[in-house]
């Protein structure tokens, strides 16, 4: 907490701004049962809000690898929310396909474990499966359509290392400088900065997407969140970046 105090404070401040934005505009957040998009947007943001809190808690206690798993999941959610809301004239259609995809997957799970989903008798499953098939098969495509390629290419793709326990992430739990097996299983500073950066960026993007869908009065909150992230997590220019900007 001491080493990454600025980044922790920035992440919490972005979340606080997101909460303030929601509270100021709370009357605009409605669940219209004739509009699938309101269910999709409200439920995705609600899930994200709790997940952000959990990720910050893990990071503050020195569990960076576990925080990264939640952060990657949050990037996935951010892409899906961005895809659903990217084109206003397509929002209802995309939300409907998202709902169908979830229903069909839940039914498959129920069938595997020998239970019956609660809506088994009330849903036209042939129609639902057809709609589910129209949901884009890859998250990469959804990210491109949403203009969120950076969320896919960085936190989502590279964050998979922590979730899938590949050789890179698994080896980080051993001290390879010794001849004996020294397991690094306690809290540490590893990957805390990466987790907090991902959580902060996702929080700002999700709050913006949520607010734009419901027509929030931002009053500069979106710009303030972006400024907080840029200050706490300054980007380092590569050699190519410096050359492209005329620096030598």
Residue pairs with C-beta under 8 A, 6 or more apart in sequence:
1 8
1 60
3 189
3 192
4 59
4 189
4 192
4 193
4 196
6 232
7 192
7 193
7 196
7 197
7 200
7 232
7 233
8 56
8 59
8 60
8 196
9 232
10 196
10 200
10 228
10 229
10 231
10 232
10 233
11 56
11 59
11 196
11 199
11 200
11 203
11 232
12 56
13 228
14 200
14 203
14 204
14 225
14 228
14 229
15 52
15 53
15 56
15 203
17 207
17 221
17 224
17 225
17 228
18 49
18 203
18 204
18 206
18 207
18 221
18 225
20 221
21 207
21 211
21 216
21 218
21 221
22 29
22 207
22 210
22 211
24 216
24 217
24 219
25 211
25 214
25 216
25 217
28 214
28 215
28 216
29 42
29 214
30 38
30 214
31 38
31 39
31 42
32 38
33 39
35 92
35 95
36 92
36 95
36 96
36 98
36 99
37 84
37 85
37 91
37 92
37 94
37 95
37 213
39 95
39 99
40 81
40 84
40 95
40 98
40 99
41 81
41 84
41 85
41 95
41 209
41 210
41 213
41 214
44 77
44 80
44 81
44 84
45 81
45 206
45 210
47 77
48 74
48 77
48 78
48 81
48 202
48 206
51 70
51 73
51 74
51 77
52 74
52 199
52 202
52 203
54 70
55 67
55 70
55 71
55 74
55 195
55 199
56 67
56 196
56 199
58 64
58 66
58 67
58 70
58 195
59 67
59 192
59 195
59 196
59 199
61 187
62 186
62 187
62 188
62 189
62 192
63 187
64 188
64 189
64 190
64 191
64 192
64 194
64 195
65 162
65 169
65 172
65 173
65 190
65 191
66 162
67 191
67 192
67 195
67 196
67 199
68 159
68 162
68 191
68 194
68 195
68 198
69 159
69 162
69 163
70 199
71 155
71 159
71 194
71 195
71 198
71 199
71 202
72 155
72 156
72 159
72 160
72 162
72 163
72 198
73 163
74 198
74 199
74 202
74 206
75 151
75 152
75 155
75 156
75 159
75 198
75 202
76 139
76 156
77 202
77 206
78 148
78 151
78 202
78 205
78 206
78 209
79 139
79 142
79 143
79 146
79 148
79 151
79 152
79 156
80 98
80 139
80 142
81 206
81 209
81 210
82 142
82 143
82 146
82 147
82 148
82 151
82 205
82 209
83 94
83 136
83 142
83 143
83 145
83 146
83 148
84 91
84 94
84 95
84 98
85 91
85 209
85 212
85 213
86 145
86 146
86 147
91 213
94 135
96 131
97 131
97 132
97 134
97 135
98 135
100 128
100 129
100 131
100 132
100 135
101 131
101 132
101 135
103 117
103 119
103 123
103 128
103 132
104 125
104 128
104 129
104 132
105 132
106 117
107 117
107 120
107 125
110 116
110 117
110 120
136 142
136 145
139 152
139 156
140 152
143 149
143 151
143 152
143 156
144 152
148 205
151 201
151 202
151 205
155 198
155 201
155 202
159 198
160 166
161 168
161 169
162 169
162 191
172 184
172 190
172 191
173 183
173 184
173 185
174 181
174 182
174 183
174 184
175 182
175 184
184 190
193 233
196 233
197 229
197 233
200 228
200 229
200 232
200 233
201 229
203 225
204 222
204 225
204 226
204 229
207 221
207 222
207 225
208 218
208 222
208 225
210 216
211 218
211 221
211 222
237 245
237 247
242 248
